[in-house]
């Protein structure tokens, strides 16, 4: 019997979406190599592979032996291997894509293609192209197009071949360190010696005698105030041994905090903590519905504290990177060096360092965004998912997973409770709570008795425009901003878009500058004096005349963060303003800098897009103003009401968190809309009941499950034909209970020069659905070619 490895190949194709068998080399036959990376020969190419299983078999005829084992230990433990299979299976993804999503980038490899000599060639070719070597990288700049043609002829003559060199990426940050090489007795003799040993040498020996861990040379020299030469001399004498050690590369080291202890909980908070901690070691999902400012974070921290006391670990998810800085500070204040962080702003070496610290059990509390749900924690005791309603938890690219689904899977795997928290739970989660699939917890009051929910005023902008003309600021909002400033309080203004304005339009002929690659209007950015597309990145200069009719009567329309800031600066120049949107936070650390500066009171008004509405805690904010409360109501999306209610409720909760009753102003052209009125009353329960009636009437989630099938291609006619054929194939193979909506073009019909079509499957129970869609996937490329793309999205959050 010979041990054979089942290997997932690093090639995301339908044909390779299965394990391939490779004989394990004799040197590795007795090793546990499951979860490790290997190099394999696949169709005459050197490729990376992941061992997902090992089995013994007699017949190995025709099987290749894999080339090399890359890891000393598994990079995918047994849980993550099972999880990769779940992600691939449940979200219609290739398994290698699931593995790549789980692991840090540095576990991937670079494939470098070379021209490789296998026979003699002319001396000129050997010296000029190959530089006197046996191989040369294909992308070398000195190789001309004519040289490539010549090399292709030599390949045909079997004198040159193309070979693949694999370059590993997982480089860790290391430093020189020393350990004591002599015995303890010899060390004590040195310390007792009166001659032949100087004081610096004794200090070094004494310091290293008291530790069994390597000490970094630079730190040892600095702490003992000795030169590197003294340490080097002791290495030469054989007293010390030089070793390379991985150094701390944690981004949290720059965050200075003052340790604190658990706060006193009110009865509602205490009950929530007790209900969760009584279910430790049970796979139970809790939905914590708590009004803004009700102290959900303190509840989370005290649950984590009890988990740590049991020797277990925790994952704490937040939806946005902008929220991690405040949350991480609070978590680190409580749990110190046990805290780690995972999000997309970490560079590759930082992410790998954090991953390894989690993997070896040094990090016990992982704070992060969506991808942190894959952290390789040991003995997971609880998962916490704050602001669980947020769409940021859903990945829009392949694999199109939702972090909540992964959290539920890991909760069951570890028998650990999952806590979903929000002031405005998603309707799907709240509906599961209503039928006891989730256990409901409530925080109906703010954390302190002196903290009341803010007073909300709805301003009808139709009346304002009639009286004051086209403006973004009502007299009520201007007066409130000025009053707030005089009282030494800060304000937050929410604008439901970024940039200067929504679009430009010629008032003479109605022409709107459009992006040439996408079917969207270009957005004005005054800071760079450009029109930009937020989908493909195209930009061009702001026009002074209409490209259609030549008129100079071309103007800005709509409202953006920059425009609001300029208007406010004209209205009251004394107000110090700062903008927080995707553009101002694009650089690493920019969001944290803005949050810290506003938190220190350096600015009076924080102007921002939706990111200012979520989870930020500024005690000095006394006023929140929403410039355009009804923007999201006009989206062609059945979740438009829910998104509007969530956004308004969340941003209103930023006001009045210090004890004084805060103020909120909703400016709207739809003052009687139920979502706006109920948000003003902080009334989630009535919103839930009313919105559920609408969802039931139109057969949408949570009453039906949904799958969106998207087709995109460069040719509009071909793409529309393909989507109709696929929809017909799916419909034919499902029961009559399944509803097919569409096909139709998406709201934005063209993105990056690709036409976008889709249809929606609505169903309650379709046992055949998975097989039908997998069959579509299996046949798609063979049937339609590579110019048309297929994307299957389970439980999509947007149909726009």
VOGU-3710 file (C-alpha; in Angstrom, 3 decimals, decimal comma):
1> xxxxxxxxxx> 0,000/0,000/0,000  1,254/3,460/-0,918  0,136/6,750/0,602  -1,466/9,025/-1,988  -2,294/12,723/-1,485  -5,538/14,304/-2,673  -4,511/17,752/-3,896  -6,540/20,843/-4,809  -4,659/22,566/-7,636  -4,085/26,322/-7,667
11> xxxxxxxxxx> -6,012/26,750/-10,908  -9,566/28,149/-10,643  -11,245/26,298/-13,503  -14,309/24,067/-13,638  -12,151/21,170/-14,862  -9,812/21,483/-11,848  -12,506/21,940/-9,190  -11,772/18,526/-7,692  -8,873/16,843/-5,877  -6,140/15,211/-7,968
21> xxxxxxxxxx> -4,141/12,221/-6,727  -0,354/12,378/-6,328  1,951/9,781/-4,845  3,664/11,017/-1,693  7,499/10,822/-1,970  9,163/8,214/0,230  10,713/10,864/2,496  7,229/12,145/3,405  5,296/8,848/3,562  5,190/8,831/7,372
31> xxxxxxxxxx> 4,404/12,558/7,800  0,982/14,087/8,377  0,843/16,374/5,343  -2,890/17,144/5,254  -3,386/20,911/5,106  0,122/21,572/3,777  1,142/23,084/0,457  2,942/21,066/-2,215  4,399/21,738/-5,647  3,017/19,489/-8,373
41> xxxxxxxxxx> 3,446/18,883/-12,068  0,042/19,529/-13,639  -0,238/19,366/-17,429  3,495/20,092/-17,725  3,202/23,133/-15,452  4,614/23,597/-11,974  1,677/24,616/-9,770  0,891/25,047/-6,107  -1,452/22,557/-4,501  -3,116/22,025/-1,118
51> xxxxxxxxxx> -3,286/18,530/0,356  -6,862/17,965/1,521  -6,675/14,246/2,256  -4,296/11,255/2,315  -5,318/7,697/1,598  -3,551/4,386/1,014  -4,022/2,438/-2,203  -2,449/-0,461/-4,066  -2,790/0,706/-7,653  -0,702/3,819/-8,300
61> xxxxxxxxxx> -0,016/3,178/-11,967  -0,086/6,413/-13,963  0,030/8,646/-10,868  2,721/11,285/-10,612  4,699/11,962/-7,460  4,443/15,519/-6,190  7,660/17,546/-6,422  8,097/19,231/-3,065  6,493/19,779/0,337  6,543/23,509/1,140
71> xxxxxxxxxx> 5,489/23,578/4,804  6,747/22,071/8,041  3,249/22,283/9,494  -0,249/22,612/8,037  -1,353/26,053/6,835  -4,958/24,795/6,838  -6,027/22,963/9,984  -8,786/20,346/9,850  -11,494/22,914/10,630  -10,435/25,324/7,883
81> xxxxxxxxxx> -10,229/22,465/5,393  -13,832/21,523/6,200  -14,809/25,180/6,089  -13,276/25,626/2,621  -15,428/22,749/1,429  -18,543/24,368/2,914  -17,771/27,760/1,315  -17,177/26,134/-2,069  -20,304/23,988/-1,866  -22,741/26,503/-0,365
91> xxxxxxxxxx> -21,716/29,609/-2,323  -21,133/28,016/-5,744  -17,405/28,700/-5,735  -14,298/26,796/-6,818  -12,641/25,253/-3,787  -9,280/26,867/-4,560  -11,035/30,269/-4,438  -12,446/29,364/-1,028  -8,978/28,366/0,212  -7,451/31,568/-1,185
101> xxxxxxxxxx> -10,117/33,618/0,601  -9,436/31,914/3,927  -5,628/32,188/3,886  -3,463/35,336/4,027  -2,039/36,480/0,687  1,459/35,479/1,712  0,562/31,802/1,556  0,070/32,236/-2,170  2,986/31,937/-4,597  4,212/33,809/-7,647
111> xxxxxxxxxx> 4,652/31,891/-10,876  7,661/33,110/-12,857  7,921/31,806/-16,420  11,358/31,297/-17,960  12,834/30,448/-21,325  14,961/27,379/-20,581  17,728/25,996/-22,815  17,473/22,263/-23,538  19,807/22,107/-26,552  22,573/24,123/-28,152
121> xxxxxxxxxx> 21,724/27,470/-29,794  23,743/30,096/-31,675  26,381/31,851/-29,576  24,700/35,217/-30,264  21,389/33,955/-28,839  23,168/32,368/-25,888  25,037/35,556/-24,959  22,601/38,285/-26,041  19,296/36,762/-24,917  20,290/34,194/-22,266
131> xxxxxxxxxx> 23,211/36,314/-20,948  25,379/33,184/-20,800  22,923/31,341/-18,486  20,725/28,266/-18,926  17,491/30,214/-18,499  16,127/33,752/-18,636  12,800/35,147/-17,284  10,240/35,702/-20,061  9,503/39,250/-18,861  13,127/40,474/-18,993
141> xxxxxxxxxx> 13,177/43,972/-20,510  16,164/43,282/-22,773  14,177/40,676/-24,753  12,662/42,406/-27,796  9,483/41,357/-29,669  11,762/40,010/-32,409  13,637/37,957/-29,786  10,346/36,455/-28,565  9,527/35,396/-32,130  12,968/33,786/-32,459
151> xxxxxxxxxx> 12,554/31,986/-29,129  9,162/30,634/-30,202  10,854/29,128/-33,290  13,517/27,564/-31,039  10,721/26,105/-28,878  9,241/24,504/-32,001  12,716/23,057/-32,751  12,908/21,563/-29,211  15,937/23,694/-28,360  14,165/25,915/-25,824
161> xxxxxxxxxx> 11,255/25,195/-23,487  9,129/27,321/-21,195  9,612/26,394/-17,534  7,863/27,693/-14,440  9,690/28,834/-11,341  7,713/29,214/-8,152  8,517/32,068/-5,798  7,233/31,854/-2,233  5,815/34,994/-0,612  5,501/34,215/3,095
171> xxxxxxxxxx> 8,448/36,276/4,280  8,354/37,085/7,977  10,085/39,970/9,667  13,095/38,593/11,567  15,935/39,906/13,706  19,207/38,595/15,133  18,851/37,251/18,652  21,083/35,440/21,166  20,622/32,651/23,677  22,965/31,499/26,429
181> xxxxxxxxxx> 25,018/28,590/25,101  26,998/27,722/28,252  25,546/25,738/31,141  23,924/27,347/34,149  26,889/26,301/36,326  29,418/27,922/33,966  27,265/31,058/33,866  27,226/31,279/37,680  31,021/30,818/37,744  31,381/33,721/35,294
191> xxxxxxxxxx> 29,186/35,960/37,454  31,251/35,056/40,540  34,632/35,561/38,832  36,702/38,502/40,106  39,132/38,548/37,186  39,035/37,942/33,441  35,412/39,033/32,992  34,340/42,669/32,688  31,075/44,118/34,013  29,409/44,385/30,569
201> xxxxxxxxxx> 29,991/40,686/29,956  28,558/39,835/33,375  25,457/41,982/32,693  24,810/40,109/29,457  25,259/36,651/31,024  23,073/37,567/34,015  20,316/38,917/31,746  20,224/35,826/29,537  20,457/33,464/32,548  17,052/34,703/33,686
211> xxxxxxxxxx> 15,232/33,869/30,444  14,806/30,770/28,319  13,737/32,747/25,245  16,007/34,290/22,575  16,724/37,983/23,193  16,989/40,340/20,216  20,538/41,733/19,991  19,520/45,370/19,471  17,124/45,262/22,442  19,724/43,561/24,662
221> xxxxxxxxxx> 22,352/46,173/23,771  19,928/49,036/24,375  18,500/47,734/27,669  21,921/46,939/29,174  23,665/49,949/27,587  26,378/47,796/26,006  27,753/47,821/22,473  26,946/45,230/19,805  30,683/44,475/19,724  30,557/43,095/23,277
231> xxxxxxxxxx> 27,738/40,735/22,307  29,532/39,680/19,119  32,677/38,945/21,131  30,740/36,626/23,487  29,344/34,798/20,459  32,901/34,256/19,221  33,931/32,995/22,660  31,142/30,418/22,500  29,212/31,827/25,482  26,265/32,910/23,311
241> xxxxxxxxxx> 24,598/31,496/20,201  23,154/33,658/17,424  19,681/32,763/16,155  17,097/34,383/13,843  13,712/35,088/15,465  10,442/36,431/14,134  9,883/39,924/15,520  6,693/41,572/16,605  5,031/43,122/13,564  1,713/43,966/15,180
251> xxxxxxxxxx> -0,090/47,171/14,121  -1,566/47,295/17,639  1,782/48,218/19,220  1,258/51,826/18,117  -2,066/52,032/19,943  -1,461/53,357/23,445  -4,212/52,553/25,937  -4,835/52,773/29,666  -5,999/49,378/31,012  -9,480/49,329/32,542
261> xxxxxxxxxx> -11,815/46,861/34,200  -15,382/45,718/33,647  -17,985/48,440/34,099  -21,045/48,037/36,288  -23,892/46,719/34,170  -27,508/47,777/34,353  -30,118/45,001/34,821  -30,802/44,629/31,072  -27,091/44,297/30,267  -26,514/41,878/33,140
271> xxxxxxxxxx> -29,356/39,652/31,953  -27,946/39,588/28,401  -24,450/38,641/29,635  -25,836/35,882/31,867  -27,996/34,368/29,129  -25,042/34,100/26,741  -22,496/32,906/29,300  -24,919/30,269/30,541  -24,805/28,880/27,003  -21,033/28,703/26,642
281> xxxxxxxxxx> -20,044/25,408/24,978  -23,390/25,347/23,158  -23,998/26,206/19,504  -26,751/28,734/20,153  -27,349/31,946/18,171  -28,450/35,053/20,088  -29,846/38,229/18,532  -29,086/41,194/20,773  -31,463/43,992/19,808  -30,317/47,108/21,637
291> xxxxxxxxxx> -31,093/50,762/21,018  -28,148/52,977/20,091  -26,112/53,816/23,183  -27,521/50,872/25,151  -24,061/49,517/25,981  -23,897/46,560/23,609  -20,093/46,809/23,451  -19,755/46,434/27,225  -21,986/43,373/27,047  -19,699/41,905/24,385
301> xxxxxxxxxx> -16,567/42,645/26,448  -17,911/40,978/29,586  -18,960/37,899/27,608  -15,439/37,728/26,139  -13,958/38,148/29,631  -15,762/35,029/30,847  -14,741/33,117/27,728  -11,084/34,005/28,372  -11,413/32,857/31,989  -12,363/29,428/30,613
311> xxxxxxxxxx> -9,140/29,378/28,555  -11,009/29,893/25,294  -10,794/32,466/22,477  -13,163/34,948/20,823  -13,820/36,518/17,423  -15,291/40,046/17,453  -16,511/41,250/14,041  -17,276/44,832/13,024  -18,566/45,779/9,561  -16,186/48,596/8,588
321> xxxxxxxxxx> -12,461/49,283/8,950  -13,382/52,773/10,180  -15,006/51,182/13,237  -12,050/48,999/14,172  -9,916/51,796/15,656  -12,434/52,724/18,361  -13,429/49,119/19,037  -9,823/47,883/19,126  -8,923/50,552/21,681  -11,768/49,474/23,936
331> xxxxxxxxxx> -10,936/45,785/23,559  -7,214/46,361/24,100  -7,925/48,483/27,197  -9,686/45,449/28,623  -7,581/42,521/27,382  -4,157/43,992/26,544  -1,729/41,849/24,547  -4,271/39,066/24,058  -5,879/41,167/21,291  -5,133/40,811/17,575
341> xxxxxxxxxx> -6,615/42,422/14,504  -7,419/41,301/10,952  -8,646/43,608/8,193  -7,737/44,659/4,655  -5,639/47,709/5,641  -2,922/45,459/7,077  -0,019/44,876/4,737  0,831/41,281/3,835  3,563/40,840/6,452  1,374/42,306/9,215
351> xxxxxxxxxx> -1,520/40,050/8,255  0,723/36,986/8,206  2,145/37,933/11,620  -1,350/38,338/13,077  -2,449/35,042/11,510  0,505/33,181/13,043  -0,083/34,755/16,478  -3,700/33,599/16,342  -2,686/30,173/15,080  -0,193/29,545/17,895
361> xxxxxxxxxx> -2,649/30,703/20,563  -0,801/33,885/21,594  -3,732/36,000/20,382  -6,980/35,091/22,118  -9,303/37,899/20,977  -9,489/38,606/17,246  -11,084/41,914/16,227  -11,702/42,503/12,550  -13,911/42,984/9,561  -15,598/40,352/7,378
371> xxxxxxxxxx> -12,517/38,226/6,588  -11,629/37,879/10,297  -14,348/35,232/10,535  -11,786/32,841/9,002  -9,168/33,475/11,736  -7,527/30,166/12,825  -8,435/30,576/16,492  -7,914/27,715/18,883  -10,703/26,670/21,266  -13,184/29,215/19,967
381> xxxxxxxxxx> -15,533/30,124/22,816  -17,739/32,852/21,319  -18,309/34,770/18,082  -19,655/38,306/18,256  -20,943/40,079/15,149  -21,712/43,725/15,861  -24,014/45,751/13,570  -25,074/42,427/12,058  -27,471/44,147/9,648  -24,669/45,821/7,695
391> xxxxxxxxxx> -24,211/44,917/4,020  -20,409/45,092/4,433  -20,533/41,569/5,890  -21,451/40,271/2,437  -18,637/39,705/-0,075  -19,659/40,724/-3,581  -16,809/38,890/-5,347  -16,302/35,153/-5,674  -16,815/33,411/-3,291  -19,915/35,497/-2,501
401> xxxxxxxxxx> -20,222/34,557/1,155  -21,916/36,304/4,058  -19,900/36,409/7,279  -23,051/35,505/9,242  -23,300/32,142/7,449  -19,633/31,398/8,178  -20,137/32,434/11,809  -23,083/30,055/12,173  -21,033/27,211/10,664  -18,095/27,855/13,034
411> xxxxxxxxxx> -20,460/28,224/15,989  -21,749/24,708/15,323  -18,253/23,314/14,709  -16,951/24,602/18,073  -20,202/24,363/20,061  -19,789/28,049/20,811  -22,499/30,720/21,066  -22,860/33,343/18,340  -24,061/36,816/19,334  -25,540/38,992/16,581
421> xxxxxxxxxx> -25,977/42,575/17,755  -27,723/45,618/16,287  -30,071/48,469/17,051  -31,721/47,653/13,738  -31,402/43,908/13,062  -31,832/42,729/9,496  -35,365/41,581/8,821  -34,071/38,093/8,089  -32,399/37,839/11,511  -35,302/39,426/13,367
431> xxxxxxxxxx> -37,727/37,031/11,675  -35,601/34,090/12,846  -35,759/35,557/16,330  -39,540/35,756/16,087  -39,785/31,997/15,486  -37,081/31,159/18,089  -34,422/30,071/15,605  -32,389/32,811/17,261  -32,713/33,539/20,965  -33,793/37,168/21,465
441> xxxxxxxxxx> -32,019/39,515/23,909  -33,190/43,091/24,385  -31,559/46,330/25,552  -34,476/48,760/25,365  -32,815/51,626/27,229  -29,545/53,476/26,976  -26,752/52,194/29,212  -26,983/55,001/31,785  -30,181/56,277/33,308  -29,152/59,874/32,524
451> xxxxxxxxxx> -28,697/59,068/28,795  -31,913/59,568/26,880  -32,554/58,878/23,218  -32,172/62,100/21,188  -35,047/64,319/20,133  -35,624/64,026/16,380  -37,129/66,768/14,227  -38,335/66,086/10,677  -37,943/69,078/8,337  -40,007/69,150/5,124
461> xxxxxxxxxx> -37,565/70,365/2,470  -40,398/71,011/-0,011  -41,455/73,945/2,134  -37,865/75,070/2,647  -37,175/75,144/-1,106  -40,378/77,116/-1,735  -39,269/79,763/0,734  -35,467/79,784/0,389  -34,793/78,355/-3,081  -32,545/75,400/-3,898
471> xxxxxxxxxx> -30,436/74,754/-0,785  -28,961/71,886/1,203  -29,446/73,625/4,567  -32,797/74,351/6,166  -33,029/77,315/8,569  -33,673/74,800/11,361  -30,409/72,960/10,692  -28,367/76,160/10,408  -29,785/77,446/13,703  -29,099/74,126/15,424
481> xxxxxxxxxx> -25,486/74,032/14,166  -24,837/77,550/15,436  -26,478/76,824/18,804  -24,498/73,610/19,192  -21,246/75,475/18,492  -22,028/78,133/21,127  -22,693/75,414/23,703  -19,276/73,847/23,015  -20,788/70,745/21,433  -19,873/68,971/18,198
491> xxxxxxxxxx> -22,078/68,032/15,241  -22,222/65,273/12,630  -23,713/65,822/9,174  -24,634/62,796/7,066  -24,712/63,043/3,267  -25,816/59,902/1,528  -23,169/60,106/-1,207  -19,553/61,173/-1,672  -17,903/63,725/-3,951  -19,052/67,254/-4,772
501> xxxxxxxxxx> -22,369/66,559/-6,476  -24,186/63,678/-8,032  -23,793/64,731/-11,669  -23,538/67,603/-14,177  -26,310/68,491/-16,598  -26,704/70,994/-19,402  -29,695/73,199/-18,660  -30,040/73,948/-22,376  -30,330/70,434/-23,850  -30,347/68,107/-20,814
511> xxxxxxxxxx> -27,045/66,369/-21,691  -25,355/64,545/-18,770  -21,634/63,564/-19,032  -21,521/59,762/-18,849  -18,665/57,342/-18,263  -17,614/55,749/-21,578  -17,058/52,359/-19,923  -20,077/52,183/-17,587  -23,668/53,297/-17,992  -23,488/55,797/-15,119
521> xxxxxxxxxx> -23,228/59,563/-14,830  -19,805/60,855/-13,825  -19,481/62,353/-10,329  -17,991/65,804/-9,749  -14,858/66,050/-7,547  -13,872/69,668/-6,955  -10,651/68,864/-5,080  -9,115/67,408/-8,251  -11,345/69,340/-10,698  -12,373/66,098/-12,354
531> xxxxxxxxxx> -15,388/63,995/-13,216  -14,928/60,449/-11,894  -16,594/57,064/-12,290  -16,761/55,233/-8,954  -17,055/51,850/-10,704  -14,095/51,720/-13,098  -12,001/54,715/-11,977  -12,262/56,636/-15,281  -11,808/60,379/-14,836  -11,800/63,454/-17,064
541> xxxxxxxxxx> -11,703/67,218/-16,695  -14,832/69,110/-15,628  -16,332/70,577/-18,832  -17,027/74,288/-19,242  -19,258/73,792/-22,269  -21,788/71,108/-23,160  -20,278/68,397/-25,384  -23,689/67,934/-27,032  -24,897/71,462/-27,873  -21,945/73,709/-27,012
551> xxxxxxxxxx> -23,864/75,680/-24,392  -21,991/77,103/-21,390  -25,081/76,588/-19,257  -23,803/73,320/-17,747  -24,201/73,038/-13,956  -23,764/70,750/-10,950  -26,768/68,858/-9,630  -27,201/66,917/-6,409  -25,284/67,041/-3,153  -21,923/65,660/-2,091
561> xxxxxxxxxx> -19,643/65,927/0,945  -17,353/68,550/-0,592  -20,260/70,724/-1,723  -21,877/70,591/1,713  -18,563/71,521/3,355  -18,140/74,524/1,049  -21,710/75,705/1,649  -21,349/75,344/5,419  -18,061/77,245/5,411  -19,804/80,104/3,595
571> xxxxxxxxxx> -22,773/80,047/6,000  -20,595/80,065/9,140  -16,813/80,357/8,575  -16,218/79,881/12,323  -17,258/76,229/12,142  -14,212/73,980/11,764  -15,187/71,138/9,445  -13,647/67,824/8,419  -14,881/65,365/5,777  -14,941/61,600/6,165
581> xxxxxxxxxx> -15,813/59,640/3,037  -14,259/57,033/0,753  -12,027/59,642/-0,887  -10,626/61,214/2,294  -10,042/57,816/3,931  -8,414/56,058/0,981  -4,910/56,295/2,463  -3,866/53,870/5,167  -4,626/55,219/8,633  -6,558/58,237/7,303
591> xxxxxxxxxx> -9,882/57,159/8,816  -8,323/56,645/12,245  -6,618/60,054/12,040  -9,950/61,747/11,281  -11,728/59,889/14,096  -9,000/60,724/16,612  -8,843/64,396/15,589  -12,624/64,788/15,875  -12,601/62,885/19,163  -10,017/65,334/20,559
601> xxxxxxxxxx> -12,352/68,220/19,709  -10,193/69,715/16,950  -13,245/70,103/14,689  -16,788/71,288/15,251  -18,505/69,381/12,448  -17,813/65,940/10,981  -19,281/65,734/7,473  -19,475/62,250/6,047  -21,140/59,519/4,101  -22,635/56,362/5,596
611> xxxxxxxxxx> -19,426/55,497/7,465  -20,153/58,244/10,051  -23,474/56,573/10,878  -22,052/53,309/12,163  -20,887/52,570/15,673  -18,811/55,700/16,330  -18,911/56,935/19,921  -18,250/60,655/20,450  -19,608/61,816/23,846  -19,458/65,511/22,858
621> xxxxxxxxxx> -21,744/65,185/19,826  -24,947/67,050/20,593  -26,412/67,327/17,088  -26,788/65,053/14,081  -28,128/66,408/10,823  -29,124/64,331/7,801  -28,964/66,389/4,617  -30,932/64,042/2,364  -32,832/61,515/4,438  -34,753/60,016/1,542
631> xxxxxxxxxx> -31,954/59,351/-0,977  -31,929/55,602/-0,378  -35,757/55,440/-0,550  -35,522/56,016/-4,294  -33,296/53,007/-5,015  -34,853/50,256/-7,200  -34,374/47,751/-4,385  -36,962/45,979/-2,241  -34,696/46,680/0,765  -34,848/50,473/0,202
641> xxxxxxxxxx> -37,175/51,067/3,182  -35,018/48,913/5,448  -31,783/50,598/4,371  -33,299/54,030/4,967  -34,640/53,129/8,411  -31,343/51,495/9,438  -29,226/54,436/8,287  -31,366/57,098/9,956  -31,691/55,167/13,216  -27,961/54,442/13,369
651> xxxxxxxxxx> -26,830/57,996/12,637  -29,380/59,452/15,063  -27,792/57,284/17,747  -24,507/59,213/17,467  -26,141/62,132/19,291  -26,566/62,620/23,037  -24,246/59,896/24,331  -22,808/61,877/27,280  -25,895/62,449/29,416  -27,366/65,523/27,738
661> xxxxxxxxxx> -30,348/64,840/25,494  -29,094/65,164/21,930  -30,821/66,623/18,892  -31,330/65,151/15,436  -32,695/66,793/12,289  -33,906/64,720/9,334  -34,202/66,873/6,191  -36,499/65,123/3,711  -38,842/65,608/0,770  -40,914/62,656/2,072
671> xxxxxxxxxx> -41,762/63,662/5,657  -44,742/61,288/5,859  -42,908/58,127/4,756  -43,296/55,454/7,435  -39,576/54,527/7,433  -38,567/58,122/8,200  -41,299/58,713/10,786  -40,568/55,459/12,636  -36,809/56,135/12,593  -37,522/59,520/14,150
681> xxxxxxxxxx> -39,408/57,707/16,927  -36,650/55,048/17,366  -39,405/52,506/16,774  -37,835/49,376/15,301  -40,615/46,988/16,334  -43,337/48,845/14,425  -41,036/49,205/11,432  -40,364/45,469/11,492  -44,070/44,625/11,605  -44,991/47,050/8,811
691> xxxxxxxxxx> -42,101/46,091/6,523  -42,775/42,380/7,025  -46,284/42,882/5,634  -44,774/44,411/2,509  -42,222/41,590/2,147  -44,975/38,987/2,506  -47,111/40,685/-0,125  -44,311/40,661/-2,725  -42,825/37,235/-1,840  -39,394/38,513/-0,805
701> xxxxxxxxxx> -37,030/37,556/2,056  -37,463/36,528/4,780  -40,557/34,758/3,399  -38,625/33,437/0,402  -34,982/32,530/-0,145  -33,322/34,075/-3,186  -30,478/33,315/-5,588  -29,344/35,850/-8,175  -27,854/34,528/-11,415  -25,834/37,186/-13,202
711> xxxxxxxxxx> -24,432/37,069/-16,738  -22,014/39,666/-18,118  -20,295/40,022/-21,478  -18,752/42,488/-23,900  -21,452/41,985/-26,543  -24,895/43,205/-25,479  -26,881/40,996/-27,859  -24,898/37,831/-27,053  -25,131/38,430/-23,312  -28,895/38,990/-23,377
721> xxxxxxxxxx> -29,323/35,791/-25,428  -27,232/33,764/-22,956  -29,121/34,996/-19,900  -32,445/34,032/-21,499  -31,155/30,538/-22,316  -29,795/30,000/-18,806  -33,011/31,250/-17,191  -35,024/28,875/-19,373  -32,761/25,945/-18,460  -33,072/26,697/-14,734
731> xxxxxxxxxx> -36,825/27,238/-14,864  -37,396/23,966/-16,737  -35,608/21,940/-14,067  -37,221/23,492/-10,972  -40,654/22,897/-9,496  -43,599/25,182/-10,186  -43,225/26,569/-6,654  -40,013/28,356/-7,610  -40,479/31,872/-8,987  -38,187/33,230/-11,702
741> xxxxxxxxxx> -38,009/37,048/-11,824  -36,527/38,310/-15,081  -34,252/38,014/-16,971  -33,548/41,730/-17,260  -30,638/44,104/-17,511  -29,243/45,328/-14,204  -29,952/48,899/-13,078  -26,454/49,834/-14,222  -26,416/48,022/-17,533  -22,721/48,431/-18,360
751> xxxxxxxxxx> -19,728/48,332/-15,991  -16,130/48,322/-17,219  -17,339/47,762/-20,800  -19,283/44,648/-19,845  -23,066/44,429/-20,201  -24,845/43,182/-17,089  -27,938/40,933/-17,059  -29,569/38,891/-14,328  -32,540/36,879/-13,187  -33,702/36,066/-9,678
761> xxxxxxxxxx> -34,842/32,717/-8,279  -37,270/32,951/-5,344  -38,084/29,760/-3,464  -39,041/28,286/-0,115  -37,839/24,702/-0,638  -36,179/23,473/-3,811  -34,290/20,234/-3,197  -33,076/20,207/-6,802  -31,821/23,813/-6,909  -28,206/23,147/-5,999
771> xxxxxxxxxx> -27,842/20,380/-8,570  -29,476/22,515/-11,269  -27,178/25,487/-10,672  -24,069/23,321/-10,407  -25,028/21,754/-13,740  -25,254/25,259/-15,253  -21,806/26,025/-13,859  -20,305/22,805/-15,193  -21,529/23,416/-18,739  -21,232/27,191/-18,949
781> xxxxxxxxxx> -17,721/27,791/-20,331  -17,890/24,830/-22,685  -21,256/26,013/-23,981  -20,732/29,787/-24,130  -16,975/30,355/-24,122  -14,817/32,609/-21,970  -16,181/35,960/-23,185  -19,352/35,604/-21,114  -19,159/35,376/-17,309  -21,516/33,591/-14,929
791> xxxxxxxxxx> -21,982/34,684/-11,308  -24,284/32,873/-8,881  -25,060/34,769/-5,680  -26,916/33,037/-2,840  -29,029/35,408/-0,710  -27,897/38,602/-2,483  -28,264/41,850/-0,572  -28,801/43,981/-3,662  -30,560/43,417/-6,965  -29,577/46,790/-8,431
//
